[in-house]
Amino acid sequence: MVLFYSGYWINTHFEQHCEAVEIGLQGVAADNPLLAAQRLLERMGSVVITTTSVIKLKQLGSQDTLILWGTDGLFDATQTQQLLNWVEAGGHLIIASNTVFNGSENSSNPLLQQLKIYRLEDKLQYLPQNQIIAATPLTWENKAIQIAFDPHYRLEYTDDPAIEILDDYGTHFLFYYYGTGMISLLSDMQFIHNQAIGQYDHAQFLWSLVQFERPARQIWLLRLPNLSGITKTATNNIPSLRQLVWFKWWAVVISASILLLFWLWHIMSRFGPLLPDPPGTRRRLLEHIEASGHFLWRYHQTKFLLRGARQAVLNKLASVHPDWIRLSPSELSQHLAPLGKLSAEEIEEALYNIQPQTEIAFTQAIRILTQIRKML
């Protein structure tokens, strides 16, 4: 009876209350502010490659589009010239600098400096940083859209651009033809961040920009890794190696320390004679091949095998049907489907998917590529 009356009293004097708590972005979205933009472009059918390494940009093709966000200081003079050479050969560069020009050459982005374009900041005391930014109405490809550019930043230029977007706060977008390629410069890219890309016409503008005048074969997103939470040194504003390792790989450091203790315990002196080494056994060639395949898969090196298989198919195709090379992926898959007695979707997945996610998918892709090559 006591429990019954206690439950009745609690039920009549208390009520359940739900409260929503903002916890912010989690997981990959917290580390990559352009994750939503990447997912949007992938959903629209584009091949998107996100990287934080300049080395991977050596794989850029002349029909690719590269988006640089917050990468000031990442390119030296030689790499900057290589980037401009790539644009001149047909690439499309979309860049937003995070450096504000203060009058000295060292304060400007090297690439923007070569183009004689400068990013300036206006201290707008009457517009708080946390206030919702009003959208700028503009016309893009004969369509009226709205983009919320950050009014604190604007661009100044020397050479007249082919396209310019500006509002009461200044110029926010410049477009230039450079050789056979294109360069798009923005005062900021806050409008394509995870929490802003769904507002106004930001998603539409991003998609139209990366596909402007020609479809992009691949879209590259290059950004600096997120180092938020790391204490920076006062001398050069760069986190020390110890801070960087602990911030990014603290779990690895702890695990390695535990393994080191076990290893030290293992190599300590033991009593008694050592056991003889077991005799070596000969293995079949197939076991070695299988082990090599598992090793390459474990260390994410199967892309080289897949790339070689695809290149072998394309080389054979170039010698047998050279006019098919210029077809789009979907058209080429339709032409190859009757030869290999496969569906066009399977062929397109095997030829153009970036990287299979499972061993079964990888094996299936290799099997399809081998079958196509033999039937050509």
Buried (B, 14 or more C-beta within 10 A) or exposed (E): EEEEEEEEEEEEEEEEEEEEEEEEBEEEBEBBBBBBBBBBBEEBEBBBBBEBEBEEBEEBBBBBBBBBBBBBEBBEEEBBBBBBEBBBBBBBBBBBBBBEBEEEEEBBBBBBBBBEBBBBEEEEEEBEEEEEBEBBEBEBEEEEBBBBBBBBBBBEBEEEBEEEBBBEBBBBBBBBEBBEBBBBBBBBBBBBBBEBBEBBBBBBBBBBBBBBEEEBBBBBBBBEEEBEEBEEEEEEEEBEEEBBEBBBEEEEEEEEEEEEEEEEEEEEEEEEEEEEEEEEEEEEEEEEEEEEBEEBBEEEEBEEBBEEBBEBBBEBBEEEBEEBEEBEBEEBBBBBBEBBEBEBEBBBBBBEBEEBEEEEBBBBBBBBBBBBBEEB
